[in-house]
Amino acid sequence: FLGVLVFSVVLLHGYLMWQVWAAGNFSFAVETGLAAAAILVMVALSGLFIRWMPKLTKLRHVHRLVGILFVLSFVVHRIVAD
C-alpha cells in the first residue's frame, strides 16, 4: 500500500512540475528528480518480482538496496530543489 501511495505522489508531482520543465527551465533539480523517479520504478519492479518469485531471497536484498538508493536520491533532489 505504501509503495503505491509513494509512486502515486511521485507521478502527481512529476505531472505538476512538467510545466516548469516545458518552460525551458531544465536544471539539475529536474535531473535529480528524474533520477529519483527512475530509481523508484526499479524499487517497484523489484517489489513485483518479489511477489512473483517469493523463494528468491536475494531479491529482497536487491529491493532494500534499491530502496536505500531511492531515499538517497530523494534527499539529493530535495537539497538541490530548494
Secondary structure, DSSP 4 states (H G I P E B T S, - for coil): -HHHHHHHHHHHHHHHHHHHHHTT---HHHHHHHHHHHHHHHHHHHHHHHHH-TT-THHHHHHHHHHHHHHHHHHHHHHHH-
